Amino acid sequence: MLLLLAAVVGFVLALYAYFTPLTGVTGTLGALVVIAANVIVAVLALILRASKGRGARIFWGIVTLLGLIGTGFAALLLHQWWITAAMVVGLVGLIASIGCPVSHDKPANA
C-alpha cells in the first residue's frame, strides 16, 4: 500500500506543478508525462497486489520498478524534487511488497 500511496502523492504533486503558475513546468508536456506515469505506477501497484503466482509477482515487480525509475528520472529532469522523493518512497514500498510472502487463501493445515 506504500507503493500506491507514493504514486497518488506523486500524481497530486505533478498535477500541482502542471497547473500552478511559476513552478517552471506549468503546462508542459513533461509534467503531463509524469502525471500519466504516476497513474500507471498506481495501476501497477494494484496489479502487483492482486497477482498470486511467484512468476507474476516477479514480472509485475520488474515492470513497476522500471516505472518508478522512469518516473523518478523524469521528475528529476523537471526539477520536481518532491515527486522524486515520492518515487523513492514507492521504491521502499515495492521492496517491502516483494519481500512479503504470497497468501494462497488456503488453510495452514491443508
ABEGO torsion letter per residue (X at the ends): XAAAAAAAAAAAAAAAAAABBGAGABGBAAAAAAAAAAAAAAAAAAAAAABABAAAAAAAAAAAAAAAAAAAAAAAAAGBAAAAAAAAAAAAAAAAAAABBBBAGBBAAX
